[in-house]
Amino acid sequence: MGYRVKEIRQEKNITQKELEKRSGLSRQTISAIENGRVKFVSSNTLLALAKALECDIDEIFFPSAV
C-alpha cells in the first residue's frame, strides 16, 4: 500500500513536505508509510492521504490495470 501512496504522490508531482501540509500527517509518518515501515494504517490516516492526494482510497489499494 505504501508504494502506491508514493507512486500517486510522485505522479501528481507532490513532495512529502507538500503532502504533510495537505494531509496534516507528519513527513516522518508519510515517509514511514511509503517505505513500508508502517504495517497498519488507520482509516483516518488513509482518508487524510486520499483526500490530500485527490484520489479514492481504492486507487491506493487497487491500481488500475494497464
Secondary structure, 3 states (H helix, E strand, C coil): CHHHHHHHHHHCCCCHHHHHHHHCCCHHHHHHHHCCCCCCCCHHHHHHHHHHCCCCHHHHHCCCCC
